[in-house]
Amino acid sequence: MDSPQPTSPQPDELPFSEEHIQAHSVDGRYRRAPKISMFITIGVVVGLVLGTILGFILTPEGSDKRGVAIIVAIVAMTTVTTLIAAWIATYLDARSVKRAQNDPAPDGPARV
């Protein structure tokens, strides 16, 4: 069974002419924004590591509820580092929006 091969459109078959495309095209640019989820993930991991280390360092060896103290240190540090990471991501995102609004577009004044 012989199936016809798909062919790419020829220049005279294109829906719009090259002049039409040039007249209606707009130069675009990408705004470089931070990935907030990655910042939060890094904040969680850093909090877990720091909380574990601080929990072991700050609780005495013979303490009765040492495990509870370590868990509390882990939860506290994870909360703090996650909030700090989210704040940093939000700050960088706001800065990138401001920069995109103030930078001149390739073909004219700044875009809003």
N, C-alpha and C positions, 0 to 999 in steps of 0.2 A: 504494500500500500504506500503510495507516494503522496506525502503531505506537502503542501506548498510552504516554502520557507518565508517567514515574515520579513518584510523589507522595511528599511528605515525610510522615512519620508524624504522625498527629494526637495531641494530648495524651492522649487516652484509649487510644491504641495503644502508648504507650511501654512498654518492658519493666519499668521501675521507676518508682514514684511519686516525686514531688518530696520527700515526707517521708522516704522510704527513702534517697534520695540525700543529703539533708541529715544524716541520722542516721549514715551510714557514710562520709561524706567526711572527708578529712584535709587540713588546710591544708599546703601544701608551700612550699618555698623552694629557689631555685637557689643553689648555691655558685659564686661567681665564682672560677674557677681560671684561671691563665694558660695560654696555648697554648704548651706547651714547644717544639713544633716551630718556632714563629715565633721564639722566643728563640734557638734554635740557629741558625736561618737568618740572623738578624741578626748573631749572633756570627761566623759564617763570612764574611759580606760585610764586616763591619768588619775582620776579620783579614786578608782579602785586600787591602783598601785600605791598611791600616796596614803590612802586610808589604811591599807594593810600594813604598810611600813610604820606609819605613825601609831597604829593600834598596837603593834608588837613592841615598839620602843617605849610608848608612854604608859603601858599597863605593867604593874609589877609581876614578876614570875609567879609568886605564890598566891596571887589574888584569886579569890573564889570565883567570881563571874568574869574571868578574863575574856572568854569567848564573846560574851555580851558586849564588853567594852570595845573589843576589836570590831565587832559588827557596827556598833554605834559610830566609831571613828570612820569606818568605811562609808557608811551612809552619809555622814556629815560631809566628808571630803568629796564624795561623789556629787552631792548636791551643790556644793560650793563651786567645784571645778566645772560642772556642767553649766551652771548659771553664768560663770565667767566666760566660758567658751561661746555660749549663745549671745552674750553681750558683745563679744569681739566680732562675731559673725554679723550681727545686726549693725554694728558700727561700720564695718568694712562695706556692707551692702549699701548703707546710706551714703557713704563716701563715694562709692562707685556711681550711684544715681546722680549725685551732685556733680561729679566729674563728667558724666555723660551729658548733663544739661549744659555745662559750661564750656565743654570742648566744642570748637567750631566743626560744623559738618564739612565734608570734603568739598561741597559745592556752594557753601554760603554760611549764613549765621548759625549760631548755636540752636540746636533743636530742643524743644521742651516736651 
